[in-house]
Amino acid sequence: MNSSHQELGVDHPRGLGHTVRREWYLFKVDLFLDGRVPGRRRKEILNDLRNIIDAESDINTLQEVISGLGQPRALAASYAEGTSKKRVLWTAGVAAGMAALTVYWILGLTYTLGMLSVADQAGGEFNSHFFFVDVLAFSTPEGIGIGWSGDAALWIPLGLAALAFIGASRAWRIFRRRPS
């Protein structure tokens, strides 16, 4: 290995490449642990794995160390043995909420741009509703524009995101009684 690579930390065991590959692997393990192992225990597991990877990468290459640990799903399953699988899936809930918001805004923007296209061709001001949200599109000699108004413009997307979050994360499990 030449010294320029060592100076940049490209191939050095503690360089940026090492950190990115290690953290990507740990991120995948963490996703498979989500909902199966309590949060505090997950942090302990990930810190232990981080220390193991760093210690072993002094002897072997990072790829060999990660290959030795196995697939993230299998490694997470070995740590999750004997734990309850009835936990809240926070990561899945956040992903579902973000997906619901993304779909809502893409559909809303498409609807509004369609209205703007009609307003541009016909001229004038057009009002409509998209999932209870008042939508305005106008094209006048002074300019063109779009707008949303009403409380539903805030509450509908938040409500959809909350429903997606609750459904995907199984958040109702928080309120269940734990066996003593």
Disulfide bonds with the S-S distance in Angstrom:
none
